[in-house]
Amino acid sequence: MEYVSALVPPVVMAVFFIGLIVTIVKSQGGDKKAKEDAAVDAALARADAARQNGVHEAGA
């Protein structure tokens, strides 16, 4: 019976991990994808603009 108590924690962790992966995969895309993509694009544009402004100010 020691083998059962030795196998339970890894099996439980594997089940929760598989559940986590399934949840992540299911939450990708869908009707919220465009909104998430737009938010990421806006953040990248702000970071790029800030980087370019910093370069111009340092060069002046």
mmCIF file as gemmi writes it, N, C-alpha and C atoms, coordinates in Angstrom:
data_model
loop_
_atom_site.group_PDB
_atom_site.id
_atom_site.type_symbol
_atom_site.label_atom_id
_atom_site.label_alt_id
_atom_site.label_comp_id
_atom_site.label_asym_id
_atom_site.label_entity_id
_atom_site.label_seq_id
_atom_site.pdbx_PDB_ins_code
_atom_site.Cartn_x
_atom_site.Cartn_y
_atom_site.Cartn_z
_atom_site.occupancy
_atom_site.B_iso_or_equiv
_atom_site.pdbx_formal_charge
_atom_site.auth_seq_id
_atom_site.auth_asym_id
_atom_site.pdbx_PDB_model_num
ATOM 1 N N . MET Axp A 1 ? 0.805 -1.211 0 1 0 ? 1 A 1
ATOM 2 C CA . MET Axp A 1 ? 0 0 0 1 0 ? 1 A 1
ATOM 3 C C . MET Axp A 1 ? 0.843 1.268 0 1 0 ? 1 A 1
ATOM 4 N N . GLU Axp A 2 ? 2.139 1.121 0.259 1 0 ? 2 A 1
ATOM 5 C CA . GLU Axp A 2 ? 2.993 2.308 0.234 1 0 ? 2 A 1
ATOM 6 C C . GLU Axp A 2 ? 3.095 2.893 -1.167 1 0 ? 2 A 1
ATOM 7 N N . TYR Axp A 3 ? 2.992 2.031 -2.169 1 0 ? 3 A 1
ATOM 8 C CA . TYR Axp A 3 ? 3.083 2.526 -3.541 1 0 ? 3 A 1
ATOM 9 C C . TYR Axp A 3 ? 1.906 3.437 -3.875 1 0 ? 3 A 1
ATOM 10 N N . VAL Axp A 4 ? 0.761 3.181 -3.283 1 0 ? 4 A 1
ATOM 11 C CA . VAL Axp A 4 ? -0.404 4.038 -3.535 1 0 ? 4 A 1
ATOM 12 C C . VAL Axp A 4 ? -0.154 5.427 -2.963 1 0 ? 4 A 1
ATOM 13 N N . SER Axp A 5 ? 0.343 5.487 -1.718 1 0 ? 5 A 1
ATOM 14 C CA . SER Axp A 5 ? 0.607 6.799 -1.118 1 0 ? 5 A 1
ATOM 15 C C . SER Axp A 5 ? 1.762 7.511 -1.824 1 0 ? 5 A 1
ATOM 16 N N . ALA Axp A 6 ? 2.641 6.756 -2.46 1 0 ? 6 A 1
ATOM 17 C CA . ALA Axp A 6 ? 3.734 7.376 -3.204 1 0 ? 6 A 1
ATOM 18 C C . ALA Axp A 6 ? 3.254 7.909 -4.556 1 0 ? 6 A 1
ATOM 19 N N . LEU Axp A 7 ? 2.248 7.294 -5.129 1 0 ? 7 A 1
ATOM 20 C CA . LEU Axp A 7 ? 1.765 7.701 -6.454 1 0 ? 7 A 1
ATOM 21 C C . LEU Axp A 7 ? 0.678 8.769 -6.413 1 0 ? 7 A 1
ATOM 22 N N . VAL Axp A 8 ? -0.007 8.925 -5.302 1 0 ? 8 A 1
ATOM 23 C CA . VAL Axp A 8 ? -1.131 9.866 -5.244 1 0 ? 8 A 1
ATOM 24 C C . VAL Axp A 8 ? -0.699 11.308 -5.505 1 0 ? 8 A 1
ATOM 25 N N . PRO Axp A 9 ? 0.338 11.845 -4.831 1 0 ? 9 A 1
ATOM 26 C CA . PRO Axp A 9 ? 0.687 13.254 -5.099 1 0 ? 9 A 1
ATOM 27 C C . PRO Axp A 9 ? 1.04 13.551 -6.561 1 0 ? 9 A 1
ATOM 28 N N . PRO Axp A 10 ? 1.882 12.73 -7.237 1 0 ? 10 A 1
ATOM 29 C CA . PRO Axp A 10 ? 2.148 13.032 -8.649 1 0 ? 10 A 1
ATOM 30 C C . PRO Axp A 10 ? 0.91 12.931 -9.537 1 0 ? 10 A 1
ATOM 31 N N . VAL Axp A 11 ? 0.034 11.996 -9.242 1 0 ? 11 A 1
ATOM 32 C CA . VAL Axp A 11 ? -1.178 11.845 -10.052 1 0 ? 11 A 1
ATOM 33 C C . VAL Axp A 11 ? -2.088 13.051 -9.859 1 0 ? 11 A 1
ATOM 34 N N . VAL Axp A 12 ? -2.237 13.496 -8.621 1 0 ? 12 A 1
ATOM 35 C CA . VAL Axp A 12 ? -3.074 14.666 -8.352 1 0 ? 12 A 1
ATOM 36 C C . VAL Axp A 12 ? -2.486 15.898 -9.034 1 0 ? 12 A 1
ATOM 37 N N . MET Axp A 13 ? -1.164 16.077 -8.943 1 0 ? 13 A 1
ATOM 38 C CA . MET Axp A 13 ? -0.518 17.217 -9.603 1 0 ? 13 A 1
ATOM 39 C C . MET Axp A 13 ? -0.69 17.129 -11.113 1 0 ? 13 A 1
ATOM 40 N N . ALA Axp A 14 ? -0.596 15.94 -11.683 1 0 ? 14 A 1
ATOM 41 C CA . ALA Axp A 14 ? -0.766 15.773 -13.127 1 0 ? 14 A 1
ATOM 42 C C . ALA Axp A 14 ? -2.185 16.131 -13.553 1 0 ? 14 A 1
ATOM 43 N N . VAL Axp A 15 ? -3.169 15.724 -12.771 1 0 ? 15 A 1
ATOM 44 C CA . VAL Axp A 15 ? -4.564 16.041 -13.108 1 0 ? 15 A 1
ATOM 45 C C . VAL Axp A 15 ? -4.794 17.545 -13.081 1 0 ? 15 A 1
ATOM 46 N N . PHE Axp A 16 ? -4.289 18.213 -12.037 1 0 ? 16 A 1
ATOM 47 C CA . PHE Axp A 16 ? -4.458 19.67 -11.97 1 0 ? 16 A 1
ATOM 48 C C . PHE Axp A 16 ? -3.699 20.372 -13.093 1 0 ? 16 A 1
ATOM 49 N N . PHE Axp A 17 ? -2.511 19.874 -13.429 1 0 ? 17 A 1
ATOM 50 C CA . PHE Axp A 17 ? -1.726 20.477 -14.511 1 0 ? 17 A 1
ATOM 51 C C . PHE Axp A 17 ? -2.457 20.331 -15.841 1 0 ? 17 A 1
ATOM 52 N N . ILE Axp A 18 ? -3.004 19.161 -16.1 1 0 ? 18 A 1
ATOM 53 C CA . ILE Axp A 18 ? -3.759 18.952 -17.339 1 0 ? 18 A 1
ATOM 54 C C . ILE Axp A 18 ? -4.978 19.875 -17.372 1 0 ? 18 A 1
ATOM 55 N N . GLY Axp A 19 ? -5.646 20.023 -16.23 1 0 ? 19 A 1
ATOM 56 C CA . GLY Axp A 19 ? -6.781 20.947 -16.162 1 0 ? 19 A 1
ATOM 57 C C . GLY Axp A 19 ? -6.364 22.378 -16.452 1 0 ? 19 A 1
ATOM 58 N N . LEU Axp A 20 ? -5.207 22.773 -15.931 1 0 ? 20 A 1
ATOM 59 C CA . LEU Axp A 20 ? -4.695 24.12 -16.19 1 0 ? 20 A 1
ATOM 60 C C . LEU Axp A 20 ? -4.408 24.324 -17.67 1 0 ? 20 A 1
ATOM 61 N N . ILE Axp A 21 ? -3.751 23.364 -18.295 1 0 ? 21 A 1
ATOM 62 C CA . ILE Axp A 21 ? -3.431 23.475 -19.721 1 0 ? 21 A 1
ATOM 63 C C . ILE Axp A 21 ? -4.711 23.536 -20.552 1 0 ? 21 A 1
ATOM 64 N N . VAL Axp A 22 ? -5.693 22.713 -20.23 1 0 ? 22 A 1
ATOM 65 C CA . VAL Axp A 22 ? -6.961 22.728 -20.962 1 0 ? 22 A 1
ATOM 66 C C . VAL Axp A 22 ? -7.644 24.085 -20.819 1 0 ? 22 A 1
ATOM 67 N N . THR Axp A 23 ? -7.622 24.644 -19.608 1 0 ? 23 A 1
ATOM 68 C CA . THR Axp A 23 ? -8.24 25.956 -19.382 1 0 ? 23 A 1
ATOM 69 C C . THR Axp A 23 ? -7.528 27.034 -20.191 1 0 ? 23 A 1
ATOM 70 N N . ILE Axp A 24 ? -6.206 27 -20.214 1 0 ? 24 A 1
ATOM 71 C CA . ILE Axp A 24 ? -5.437 27.996 -20.973 1 0 ? 24 A 1
ATOM 72 C C . ILE Axp A 24 ? -5.743 27.882 -22.457 1 0 ? 24 A 1
ATOM 73 N N . VAL Axp A 25 ? -5.758 26.67 -22.98 1 0 ? 25 A 1
ATOM 74 C CA . VAL Axp A 25 ? -6.015 26.476 -24.405 1 0 ? 25 A 1
ATOM 75 C C . VAL Axp A 25 ? -7.429 26.917 -24.774 1 0 ? 25 A 1
ATOM 76 N N . LYS Axp A 26 ? -8.404 26.603 -23.925 1 0 ? 26 A 1
ATOM 77 C CA . LYS Axp A 26 ? -9.781 26.996 -24.219 1 0 ? 26 A 1
ATOM 78 C C . LYS Axp A 26 ? -9.98 28.5 -24.151 1 0 ? 26 A 1
ATOM 79 N N . SER Axp A 27 ? -9.188 29.189 -23.341 1 0 ? 27 A 1
ATOM 80 C CA . SER Axp A 27 ? -9.378 30.63 -23.195 1 0 ? 27 A 1
ATOM 81 C C . SER Axp A 27 ? -8.673 31.415 -24.305 1 0 ? 27 A 1
ATOM 82 N N . GLN Axp A 28 ? -7.911 30.744 -25.148 1 0 ? 28 A 1
ATOM 83 C CA . GLN Axp A 28 ? -7.237 31.424 -26.249 1 0 ? 28 A 1
ATOM 84 C C . GLN Axp A 28 ? -8.235 31.665 -27.369 1 0 ? 28 A 1
ATOM 85 N N . GLY Axp A 29 ? -8.129 32.826 -27.984 1 0 ? 29 A 1
ATOM 86 C CA . GLY Axp A 29 ? -9.015 33.117 -29.103 1 0 ? 29 A 1
ATOM 87 C C . GLY Axp A 29 ? -10.404 33.505 -28.651 1 0 ? 29 A 1
ATOM 88 N N . GLY Axp A 30 ? -11.349 33.272 -29.495 1 0 ? 30 A 1
ATOM 89 C CA . GLY Axp A 30 ? -12.735 33.592 -29.161 1 0 ? 30 A 1
ATOM 90 C C . GLY Axp A 30 ? -13.041 35.059 -29.383 1 0 ? 30 A 1
ATOM 91 N N . ASP Axp A 31 ? -14.137 35.508 -28.758 1 0 ? 31 A 1
ATOM 92 C CA . ASP Axp A 31 ? -14.602 36.871 -28.974 1 0 ? 31 A 1
ATOM 93 C C . ASP Axp A 31 ? -13.718 37.904 -28.288 1 0 ? 31 A 1
ATOM 94 N N . LYS Axp A 32 ? -12.902 37.514 -27.333 1 0 ? 32 A 1
ATOM 95 C CA . LYS Axp A 32 ? -12.045 38.466 -26.629 1 0 ? 32 A 1
ATOM 96 C C . LYS Axp A 32 ? -10.668 38.614 -27.277 1 0 ? 32 A 1
ATOM 97 N N . LYS Axp A 33 ? -10.375 37.783 -28.273 1 0 ? 33 A 1
ATOM 98 C CA . LYS Axp A 33 ? -9.048 37.788 -28.884 1 0 ? 33 A 1
ATOM 99 C C . LYS Axp A 33 ? -8.722 39.136 -29.526 1 0 ? 33 A 1
ATOM 100 N N . ALA Axp A 34 ? -9.642 39.718 -30.246 1 0 ? 34 A 1
ATOM 101 C CA . ALA Axp A 34 ? -9.379 40.991 -30.917 1 0 ? 34 A 1
ATOM 102 C C . ALA Axp A 34 ? -9.095 42.085 -29.894 1 0 ? 34 A 1
ATOM 103 N N . LYS Axp A 35 ? -9.842 42.091 -28.799 1 0 ? 35 A 1
ATOM 104 C CA . LYS Axp A 35 ? -9.636 43.101 -27.762 1 0 ? 35 A 1
ATOM 105 C C . LYS Axp A 35 ? -8.263 42.922 -27.114 1 0 ? 35 A 1
ATOM 106 N N . GLU Axp A 36 ? -7.868 41.67 -26.835 1 0 ? 36 A 1
ATOM 107 C CA . GLU Axp A 36 ? -6.568 41.406 -26.234 1 0 ? 36 A 1
ATOM 108 C C . GLU Axp A 36 ? -5.449 41.783 -27.194 1 0 ? 36 A 1
ATOM 109 N N . ASP Axp A 37 ? -5.615 41.438 -28.477 1 0 ? 37 A 1
ATOM 110 C CA . ASP Axp A 37 ? -4.605 41.791 -29.476 1 0 ? 37 A 1
ATOM 111 C C . ASP Axp A 37 ? -4.451 43.299 -29.593 1 0 ? 37 A 1
ATOM 112 N N . ALA Axp A 38 ? -5.552 44.026 -29.557 1 0 ? 38 A 1
ATOM 113 C CA . ALA Axp A 38 ? -5.499 45.482 -29.649 1 0 ? 38 A 1
ATOM 114 C C . ALA Axp A 38 ? -4.781 46.074 -28.443 1 0 ? 38 A 1
ATOM 115 N N . ALA Axp A 39 ? -5.015 45.516 -27.258 1 0 ? 39 A 1
ATOM 116 C CA . ALA Axp A 39 ? -4.345 46.014 -26.057 1 0 ? 39 A 1
ATOM 117 C C . ALA Axp A 39 ? -2.844 45.773 -26.135 1 0 ? 39 A 1
ATOM 118 N N . VAL Axp A 40 ? -2.453 44.615 -26.625 1 0 ? 40 A 1
ATOM 119 C CA . VAL Axp A 40 ? -1.018 44.314 -26.757 1 0 ? 40 A 1
ATOM 120 C C . VAL Axp A 40 ? -0.391 45.214 -27.807 1 0 ? 40 A 1
ATOM 121 N N . ASP Axp A 41 ? -1.061 45.4 -28.93 1 0 ? 41 A 1
ATOM 122 C CA . ASP Axp A 41 ? -0.527 46.276 -29.974 1 0 ? 41 A 1
ATOM 123 C C . ASP Axp A 41 ? -0.36 47.704 -29.467 1 0 ? 41 A 1
ATOM 124 N N . ALA Axp A 42 ? -1.314 48.203 -28.692 1 0 ? 42 A 1
ATOM 125 C CA . ALA Axp A 42 ? -1.216 49.558 -28.151 1 0 ? 42 A 1
ATOM 126 C C . ALA Axp A 42 ? -0.052 49.667 -27.169 1 0 ? 42 A 1
ATOM 127 N N . ALA Axp A 43 ? 0.125 48.667 -26.335 1 0 ? 43 A 1
ATOM 128 C CA . ALA Axp A 43 ? 1.234 48.695 -25.376 1 0 ? 43 A 1
ATOM 129 C C . ALA Axp A 43 ? 2.581 48.661 -26.101 1 0 ? 43 A 1
ATOM 130 N N . LEU Axp A 44 ? 2.681 47.842 -27.136 1 0 ? 44 A 1
ATOM 131 C CA . LEU Axp A 44 ? 3.928 47.783 -27.904 1 0 ? 44 A 1
ATOM 132 C C . LEU Axp A 44 ? 4.198 49.102 -28.627 1 0 ? 44 A 1
ATOM 133 N N . ALA Axp A 45 ? 3.141 49.73 -29.146 1 0 ? 45 A 1
ATOM 134 C CA . ALA Axp A 45 ? 3.309 51.018 -29.824 1 0 ? 45 A 1
ATOM 135 C C . ALA Axp A 45 ? 3.782 52.088 -28.844 1 0 ? 45 A 1
ATOM 136 N N . ARG Axp A 46 ? 3.211 52.097 -27.624 1 0 ? 46 A 1
ATOM 137 C CA . ARG Axp A 46 ? 3.653 53.068 -26.615 1 0 ? 46 A 1
ATOM 138 C C . ARG Axp A 46 ? 5.109 52.836 -26.231 1 0 ? 46 A 1
ATOM 139 N N . ALA Axp A 47 ? 5.489 51.581 -26.059 1 0 ? 47 A 1
ATOM 140 C CA . ALA Axp A 47 ? 6.874 51.269 -25.688 1 0 ? 47 A 1
ATOM 141 C C . ALA Axp A 47 ? 7.831 51.666 -26.801 1 0 ? 47 A 1
ATOM 142 N N . ASP Axp A 48 ? 7.433 51.419 -28.046 1 0 ? 48 A 1
ATOM 143 C CA . ASP Axp A 48 ? 8.285 51.78 -29.174 1 0 ? 48 A 1
ATOM 144 C C . ASP Axp A 48 ? 8.411 53.3 -29.294 1 0 ? 48 A 1
ATOM 145 N N . ALA Axp A 49 ? 7.313 54.015 -29.097 1 0 ? 49 A 1
ATOM 146 C CA . ALA Axp A 49 ? 7.362 55.477 -29.172 1 0 ? 49 A 1
ATOM 147 C C . ALA Axp A 49 ? 8.229 56.045 -28.055 1 0 ? 49 A 1
ATOM 148 N N . ALA Axp A 50 ? 8.113 55.49 -26.874 1 0 ? 50 A 1
ATOM 149 C CA . ALA Axp A 50 ? 8.927 55.968 -25.756 1 0 ? 50 A 1
ATOM 150 C C . ALA Axp A 50 ? 10.41 55.692 -26.011 1 0 ? 50 A 1
ATOM 151 N N . ARG Axp A 51 ? 10.693 54.557 -26.593 1 0 ? 51 A 1
ATOM 152 C CA . ARG Axp A 51 ? 12.09 54.222 -26.89 1 0 ? 51 A 1
ATOM 153 C C . ARG Axp A 51 ? 12.644 55.167 -27.959 1 0 ? 51 A 1
ATOM 154 N N . GLN Axp A 52 ? 11.846 55.444 -28.996 1 0 ? 52 A 1
ATOM 155 C CA . GLN Axp A 52 ? 12.31 56.339 -30.05 1 0 ? 52 A 1
ATOM 156 C C . GLN Axp A 52 ? 12.482 57.763 -29.533 1 0 ? 52 A 1
ATOM 157 N N . ASN Axp A 53 ? 11.576 58.227 -28.682 1 0 ? 53 A 1
ATOM 158 C CA . ASN Axp A 53 ? 11.701 59.562 -28.109 1 0 ? 53 A 1
ATOM 159 C C . ASN Axp A 53 ? 12.935 59.663 -27.234 1 0 ? 53 A 1
ATOM 160 N N . GLY Axp A 54 ? 13.23 58.617 -26.499 1 0 ? 54 A 1
ATOM 161 C CA . GLY Axp A 54 ? 14.423 58.594 -25.661 1 0 ? 54 A 1
ATOM 162 C C . GLY Axp A 54 ? 15.69 58.65 -26.483 1 0 ? 54 A 1
ATOM 163 N N . VAL Axp A 55 ? 15.705 57.99 -27.626 1 0 ? 55 A 1
ATOM 164 C CA . VAL Axp A 55 ? 16.885 57.978 -28.495 1 0 ? 55 A 1
ATOM 165 C C . VAL Axp A 55 ? 17.089 59.368 -29.099 1 0 ? 55 A 1
ATOM 166 N N . HIS Axp A 56 ? 16.004 60.007 -29.555 1 0 ? 56 A 1
ATOM 167 C CA . HIS Axp A 56 ? 16.125 61.334 -30.151 1 0 ? 56 A 1
ATOM 168 C C . HIS Axp A 56 ? 16.586 62.368 -29.123 1 0 ? 56 A 1
ATOM 169 N N . GLU Axp A 57 ? 16.079 62.288 -27.914 1 0 ? 57 A 1
ATOM 170 C CA . GLU Axp A 57 ? 16.461 63.247 -26.882 1 0 ? 57 A 1
ATOM 171 C C . GLU Axp A 57 ? 17.921 63.048 -26.486 1 0 ? 57 A 1
ATOM 172 N N . ALA Axp A 58 ? 18.371 61.824 -26.436 1 0 ? 58 A 1
ATOM 173 C CA . ALA Axp A 58 ? 19.748 61.563 -26.05 1 0 ? 58 A 1
ATOM 174 C C . ALA Axp A 58 ? 20.708 62.018 -27.154 1 0 ? 58 A 1
ATOM 175 N N . GLY Axp A 59 ? 20.261 61.934 -28.416 1 0 ? 59 A 1
ATOM 176 C CA . GLY Axp A 59 ? 21.119 62.343 -29.522 1 0 ? 59 A 1
ATOM 177 C C . GLY Axp A 59 ? 21.184 63.845 -29.702 1 0 ? 59 A 1
ATOM 178 N N . ALA Axp A 60 ? 20.249 64.585 -29.153 1 0 ? 60 A 1
ATOM 179 C CA . ALA Axp A 60 ? 20.173 66.036 -29.377 1 0 ? 60 A 1
ATOM 180 C C . ALA Axp A 60 ? 21.114 66.802 -28.484 1 0 ? 60 A 1
